[in-house]
Structure formats: structure tokens, C-alpha cells
Amino acid sequence: MPRAILVVEPQGGSTVLREVAAHDEQQLQECLKANPELLPVEDFELAGPLMVVGRETSLPSGSVDLVGVARGGELLVIEFKTGPQNPDFRHTLAQLLDYGSDLWGMTYEEFESAVARTYFMGGRCPSDSAVYPQVVACRGRDRDLARPDRRGAGRPPGSSSPAA
């Protein structure tokens, strides 16, 4: 028997929502990508909101379903498993550890190139994303945003003197 939840609206009405099975992992990915607030990041002692920055991201150990970033910069690796074809929890945990290890070893620039740019510049980012217009406007540039570099804090790319 499927589970149900009663949602009481502020106006006094109510709705019963019934649990339904997901068709596949892709449906779950799309749902969470479009609604990252569904993931209870506060339960993981992280500050929301969560921003999805990668989907089906290719890493040396495999393809991670979703990569998210919390407000504090913490990474969340999200792997979906549906149905009886994935009964081995230990295998899924090993996948997550491998993905985390791959991400842990990346520099900021490697992460930006392999995960974030691939997502935002590719076809996997929702076109109505709040970040999407900013990324599209920056397409073709060497750097997306003026940010401190290693030689001098506060210098925009291409600048030879420190920012005023």
C-alpha cells in the first residue's frame, strides 16, 4: 500500500498526496535538478539552498548522477538507485566514496572545468535556471567572472595592477 501525506493549506483546504514509484533514475534526477529544495540539506548540517552544478558528470571512477553545492561551498554527491536491480547498498556506498575521492582531488579550476562548466554550458542545465542567463552571457570568454587570482587578490582577468 503506498504511503500518503496530508498537506494542509493556509487557506484551510487540504490535499492528500500519495506516493508513486519513479519510472527510472532519470526521472528522479530531473525532479531533484528542477527542485533541489526537496533535499533536506539542513538534516546534513549544511546551509541551503542547494544549487545543482552537475548532472551525469563524468569522473575517473564513473558518472555521478547529480553534484550539488550548499551555501557554505560543501559538495553533495547524489546517486540514485531504483528498483530491485540495485539491491547492494555496499556497492552504492563504494560508488559515492569513489566519486567523493575524485572530487576531493580536484583543484577549483579542474572542478569548474570538469563539473560546473560542463553542466551549465551543456544541455543538462535547466534553461530557466537563475544562473543560466549569466553563464550564457559569459560564453566564449576565458573567465566567467572577475575574481582574485593567485598572483594578486582582487585583480580581474587580464589586469596588470591590483583592483582599486
N, C-alpha and C positions, 0 to 999 in steps of 0.2 A: 504494500500500500504506500503510495507516495506521501511524503511529508507536506504539510501546509503551514502557512503563516498568515495571520490576520494583520492587515495594515489598516490602522485607524487614521483617518484623515482629520486635519484640524477643523474642518467644517462639520465634523460629526459623522460623516459617512465612513464606510469601511469596505475593504476588498479582501477576498481570500485569494492568496497566491498558492498554487500547487506546484510542487517540484516536478520537473520533467528531465529526462535524461538528455545529455548532449549527444548530438549525432556523431561528433568526432572531435579530435583535439583542435582542429582549425576553427571550429565554431566557438570553442572556449577561448582560443587566442583572440579572435575577433571581438568577442564580448568584453574581455578584460582590457584589450587595447583601446576600445572605444569608451570604456567606463572604468578607468584604473582606480577610482574611488571605492570600488567594490572590494578591493583587497584591504583588509584591516591592518594597515601598516603600524598603527598605534599599538596593536597587540604584539608587534615585534620590537616595541620600544623605539620606533622611528617616527620622525615628524613628517606628516603628509603636507601637501598632496604628493602622490606618486606620479612620476612622469615616465611613460614608456619611451625608451630610447633605442630599442632593438627588438626585432621580431624575426624568428628563424635565422638568427645570427650565426654565421659560420665561424667556429673557433677550431683550434687544432684538435680538440677532443670530440667535436661533433657540432650539431646545430641546436642551439638553445632556443626554446620556444619564445620567451619574452625576457628582455632585460629592462629593469626599471631603475630610476634614481629617485631617492627620497630627498626631501628638502635639505637635509644635512649633507648630501653627497654620497650617502651609503647606496651601494648597489644591491638590487634584488634580482636574483636569478629565479625565473619561474618556469617550471617544467610541468606540462600537463600529461596525465595518463588517463585513458578512459577504457572502460570495459574489462572483461576477463582476460583480454590478450596481454595485459600488463600486471600480472599478479605479484611480481617480485619487487617488493619495496626496496630491498637492498640494492638492486640494480639502479633504480631511480635515484637513490641517495648517492651512489657512486657517480652517476652522471652529474649530479649537482656539484659534487666535490671537484670533479674534473673541470667543469665549466668555471667554477669559482677560482680554481687554480690558474686556469688560462687567463681570466680577467685580472687576477691579483698580479700576475707577472707583466701586465701591460703598463707602459707609460701613458700619461694623459694623451699624448699625440697618437699613440697606437690605438687607444680606446676610441678616440674621436674618429680616426680613420676607419677602423675595422667595425665599429658598432654604430656610433651615432650618425656619422655621415652616410653610411650605407643605408641606414633606416630612413633618415629624413630626406635624402636625395633620391632614394629608390621608390618603388611603387608600394611599399608596405606601410608607409606613414599615412594616416588619415588626412585627406586634403582639407578638412575643416579644423585641423589641429591648430591651437593657438600659436604654436611655434612655426607652423608650416609657412605662413607668408614671410616671416623674417628669413627663414632658410632659403626660400625661393629667391628673395631679393638679393641674397648673397651668392647665388650660384655663379660659378666661374671664377670667383675670387680665390686667392691663395689662402687667405684667412677670413673667417666669418666675422669676427668681432675684434675691435681693438682690445688687447689685453696685455698684461705685463709679460715681457719675455724674460729669458734667463739673464740677459746682459744688462737690463735696466728696467726697473719696475715702472709701470705706467706708460711705456712707450708704445704708441700704435705701430703696427707693422709698417716697415719702410721708413720710419722716422729715425733720424740720427741723433736727436737730442732728447733728453728726458722731457716728459709732459709737464706743462706748467701747472 
